[in-house]
Amino acid sequence: MTLLHLSDTHGLHRQIENLPMADIIVHSGDFCDKGTVEEVEDFVEWFAALPHKHKIFVAGNHDDCLYGATIEGLPEGVHYLCHSGIEIDGVNFYGLPMFVADELSGEYEKVISRIPSDTDVLITHQPPYGILDFAEGVYYGNISLLGRVLCIKPRLHLFGHVHKANGKVEAHDTLYVNGSIVSGMKIIYKPQVLVI
């Protein structure tokens, strides 16, 4: 199974050309810039039209109009994961959004603890602490998320959020991938093709 991973397009998704083919494309949040419903609708229209058989996305901190919302009527093969999972060809995907309101209320820590232990591919917006999360002298990752990932050991952990930390690293029996493709609000990185 091949996956194409990208994150943090911030409304620039229509500028992306020549996306590689893969069985599944995953967007790990911040497809909006200002967090408006119109931006979400434009992204979903673009995302759904891509030729990949399955398309999975989670919300990031710039997608806050989705806080507490559900998305209904998505085309077949398009999956919005919000504290939820899906199995595709025997591979368990689980998606965890990042909403500022959840972080402020402490709910974010609770939902991290409920990530299923049989998750093969974990999709979050925020990185785990200390892994592809460093920029401008600050670690932007979450320590509870790191602890949960070390406990369940997914095969892949896909995320974004920290634009300057794009890349991948293998550690603790997991391949960690920061798929952010922008820096300075310009697309500078390419989406990453992964095999699972």
Beta strands, then each sheet from edge to edge (+ up, - down):
strand 1: 2-6
strand 2: 24-27
strand 3: 54-57
strand 4: 78-80
strand 5: 84-88
strand 6: 91-96
strand 7: 121-124
strand 8: 134-135
strand 9: 138-139
strand 10: 156-159
strand 11: 167-171
strand 12: 174-178
strand 13: 182-183
strand 14: 186-187
strand 15: 192-195
sheet 1: 4+ 3+ 2+ 1+ 15-
sheet 2: 5+ 6- 7- 10- 12- 11+
sheet 3: 8+ 9-
sheet 4: 13+ 14-
end
